[in-house]
Amino acid sequence: MKRFNRSVIGLLLFCLVFGACSKQSKDVDSKNEIKKNESTSFKKFSKSFFGVFDTDIAFSAYCENEEEFNKYFKVLEEDMKRYHNLYNSFENASENNIKSINDNAGKEPVKVDKEIIELLEFSIENYKKLSDKNNIALGSITELWRAEKDSAVNLKGKLPDENKIKEGLKHTDINNIVIDKEKSTVFIKDKDMKLDVGAIAKGYSVEKVMNKLKSMGLKSAIISAGGNVKAIGSPLEKDKNKWGIGIQDPKFDSDKVDIKEVIYTDETCAVTSGDYQRFYFVGDKAYNHIIDPKTGYPKDKIKSVTVLCNDSGLADFLSTSLFLMDVEEGKKLLEKVNGAEAYWILSDGSVHYTEKMEKLLKSKGATNK
């Protein structure tokens, strides 16, 4: 979804590293032999495209030939375009989408594709079960901030009217979303409420598409969609068992990308929420796009937070939630989610991470040994 400006890739496909080390075990030797044989049969292919979810989509996969890779890439591109249209809060599409629901708020239910209903149910369930910091019913507020940016290229703007923010906050009750699965309809009871699924839709879409490609037979691949990364399998190269995922140093400079840290990991999803990708200046102060649903304003204590877990949609939900919490509160939230880890960079420059995340960091000794 379009927010304040075109994002740069926050989580980079930094390197495919982590060579296999020698083991005495016959089982490990056998696995290494299989890996060696696979690496000679598969080649790495890469392609990218722009135009969905306002970001670059970079895709790399290990396939036997380019024809096989292109088959997967075509599915990826078509499905991501479809999800972009379905989950778009701001532009009409050839079929009813999130904007169609918003346009009929307080008027009538809108018949939609089941994949819209599934996304809404996913968002509502996690809002109620995990955190109310990520609220898809916040569209009346995010719309105010989006309207105050001067243009798509100018990083200047003004603050929304305070009274409009206060009024908008009265129309963010997620319980006003009425879903009828039997009729496949969605209705917003409050005529002044709007949905904005931008904090979940990209990661959710990446998860669905990559799982589909995996079911088609894809063994090894990695995708980066802005700050959303999902890797399946492991790199099919000799002496490379882990994916290397770089965390961008969160600076307000989209022309220069520096790597703050590298995570070495198996198949996973990694999502970053940060203040440096979509923002604008009011005077000398930068205002990011991640809005606190309690106040209607952005927070500025955290520069970025990266979440690892096995579901990209959930990682997207969590990264936004954690960005709006302090670190200790965020760590308590992660205790509710099996296998979820996080890495924080705060505005004062300090770095924090969960215990298991530490073991995956290059700076903390993670190597191929």
N, C-alpha and C positions, 0 to 999 in steps of 0.2 A: 504494500500500500504506500502511496506517496505521502511523505510527511513534510520535512523542511528542506532537505537537499539530498542530492544523490549520494548514497553511502559508499564508502570504500570498504574493502574486505577487512573485517575486524579479526576474524580468525583465518589465518592463511594456510594454504597447502604448502607449508614451509619446506618440508623434506620428507622423503620416504626412507627412513633410516632404521637403525637398531639392528645391526648385523647379528646373525645367529652365532652363539659361542659354542665352543667344543664341549661335549659332555661324554662321560664314560658310559652312560646308560645305552643299552642296545635300542631301547624304545625311542630315545631321542635321536640316535643315529638314523633309525628307520624313518622318523619324521623328517629329518633333514634331507634324506635321500629323496623322499617324496617331494619336498619343497624344491630341491634342485631340479628334479624332472619337470615339475610344473613350471618353473621359471624359464626353462628352455622352450616350453610349448606356448607360453603366453607373452604378449608384448603390451607395453603401456601405450595407450592412446589418450589424447586430451583434446577437449573442445570447450568453448564457452559461448555464451550468448547473453544479451542484455534486453530488458524490456518487460520483465515480470518482477513484481514486488519491488520495483524501483532499485534493482541491484544487479550486479553481474553474477551470473551462474557459471561457475567453473566446475567441469566434470572430468575426472580421470578414471580410467578403468583398464584392467588387464584382460585382454581378449586374445583369442587365437588369430584373429585377423581383423582388418579394418571394417569389413562388411558386418561382422558380428558387433563391433563397437558402434557402428552407425545405427544399427537396429535398436540398441539400447538408448543411444543418444536421442533418436527420434521420439521414442516413447517419453523420455525425460522432458524434452522440450515441449511436446504437445500437452502432456499432463500438467506441467508447471504453468503453462499459459492458461489452461482451463481453470486451474485452481486460482490463479491470479484474478480471473474474471469473476468466478463464483464468490470469492471472499472480498471483493472490492467494495469498500464503503463509499467511494467517491465518484465512481464512473459507472454508467449503465453498460450492460452487456447484452448479448443476443438472447440470453435467458435470464430469468429472475435471479438476482444476486443479493448481497447484503444491502446494497443501496436501495434495491426494490423494497426490501423490508422497511428500511428507514423512511422511504417516501410514503409508505402507507401506515406509518405509526398513528395509532388512535383511530384509524379508519376501518381497515379490514385485514383479515389474515391473507398472507401471500403464499401461494403454492411454490415450493422450492425443491431443488434436487436434494436427495437424501444426504449428500455429502455436506451440505450446509447445515442440516439438522445435526449430523454427527459432530461437526466442529463446535456448534453451539452447546450441545450436550457435554462434550469434552471440557469446554471452557467453564460452564456453569458448575459441573461436578468438582473440578479442581479449585474453583473459587470458594466453594462451600466446604470442601474437605481440607484444602491446604492453605490457601491464602486469599484474603479479600483485597490484596494490593493490586492484583491484575484483574481488572473489571472490564469486560467487553461492553458494558452499558455506559461507558464514559464518553461516547461519541459527541455529545453536546458540548463537552469541555475541550476535547482534542480539536474539534472543529474551530473553536475560538482561537486557539494558538496557531493553527495552520493558516487562518485567515489574516493573521497579523504579520506574517513574513512578507517582505517586500516583493520577492520574486523567486524563481527557481534557482537563480544564480547569485543573487545578492544575499549576503549573510547578515543583513541588518533587518530590524523590524521594531515593533513596539509591543508593549505588554497589553494583553486583552483588558477590557474594562472590568474592574473588580466587581462591580454589581452584576455584570453578565456572568462572571464565574460563579458568584454566590447563587444566582438564579439557576444556572446550569447544573450545579451540584444537587439541586432538588429533583433532578430528572435523571438519576443514575442508578435506580433501584433494579438490580438484575432480576428480581422476582416479577417484574413487569413483562418479561419475555414469556410468551405462551407458545408452547410447541405442541402440535397435534401430529404425532407420528403416523397415525392411521391415515389422515388426510394429507400428510406431508406438507403442513402449513406452519408458518411462524407469524405471530402477531405481537406487536408491542402495544400494550394497553395505554401507555403514556404518550400522548401525541407529540410531546416535546423531547422525548428521549430518542437517542440514536445509538446504533451499534457501531463499534470500531474494533475489529478483530485483528488489527495490525500487529499487536504484541504476541500473537499466537499463530496466525495463519501461515507464515512462511515456514516456521519449523514444523508445523503440523503437515504442511504440504510436502516438504522434503521427506518426512518420515513415510508418508504414504507412497510416494513415487519410488523411493529407494527399496522399500519392501516389495513393491511390485516387480522391480527389476531383479531383485534377488529370487523371487518366485519364478521368474522367467529363465533362471539359470546363471545369472551374473554372480561370479564368485568373489571378485575383488574390485572394489571401486571406492572412490571418495568424491564427495561433492562439497563445494563451498558456495553458499548462497548468502553473500554479505557476511554477517556474523554467525551464520548457521553452517555447521559442518556435520556431515554424517559419513562414517566409514564403515564398509562392510568387508568381512573377511580380513585378510592381511595382504600386504604387498607381495605379489608373485614375482619376486626377484631373488636371485641368489644372495644369501646372507642378509636378507632384510625381513624381519619378522614383525616389526611394529610400525605404526603410522606416527609420523612426527607432525604435530599441529602447533603452529606458532601463534602466540598471543601478541597482538599488536600493542605497542606502547601508545597509550591513549593521549595523543596530542591533538590540538586544534590545527592540524596541518595535513590536509588530504593529499598534498603533492609528495609527501615524504612518509614512507612507512618504515618504522624501526620495529624490530622484534624484541619484546620485553622478556619473554619466556618461551620455552618449548616444552610441550607435553608429549611424552612417548607412551603410546597406548595401543591396546588391541581394538577390535571392532567396538565402535562407540558413537555417541553423538556429542558434539560440543557446541554450545551456543553462548555468544557474548552479547551482553547489553552494555552500552556505553554512552557517555555524554558527548563524544567527539565525532560522531558520524552524522547525526542529524541535529542541527542546532541553529540558532541565530543570535546575534548580538543586539542588546539594547544598551547603548552607550558602550562601556567597557566590559559589561557583564554578559557572559554567554548563558543562554537558556536552552536546555536540551529538550528532547521530544517525549521524555518518559515522565508522565504526569502522575502525581500522587492523587489517588481518588478521594482522599480525605480533605485535601486542601485545594485541589484544582491547579496547583503549581508544580513545576519540576523541583527535584531535590538536587543538591550539589555536593554532597559529602563523598559520594563514590564516583570515581572516574570510569571504571568498568568492572564487570563481574562476569566470569566465565563458568558455565555449569557443564559438567560431564554427567551423562546418564544414558540409559539404553534406548530412550525414546526422544526424538528430536522435538516433537510437539510439547512434551512435558518439560524438556530442557528450556525451550523458549518461554513457556509459562513461568518456570522457576527463575530464570535469569532476570526477567522484568520485576518479579516480586522481590528478589534479593536486592536489586538495585535501589529499591525504595525502603529497605530496612537497614538497621545497623548490622555489623558483622555477626555479633553474638546472637541476635534475633534470627539472622539468616541461617546460622549453623543449627539452631534449634528446629527451624523449618525443615532443613535437609535430613534431620534425624527421622522424619516421617516418610522419607522416600528411599526405598532400598536401592543402594548402589549409586546414589547421587553425590557428587563432590563439587567443590567450587573453589575459585581463585579470585580474590578481590584486589583491585588497585584503588586506593583511596585518594582523595583530592590532595592530601598532605604528602603523597608520594609513598606512603607505607603500603606494604603488601601483606595479605593474609590468605590463608588457605586451610582447607580441611585436612585432617590427619592423613587420610589415604591419598589425597591429591598430592601431598608432599613427595610421596614415593615415586610419582610419575614425572617430576620436574627435573629438567636438565640441570638447573642451578643447585639442586639438592642431591646431585650424584647419580641421577638416572642415566644409565649407559646401556650398552649392548652386552655387558658382562653379566 
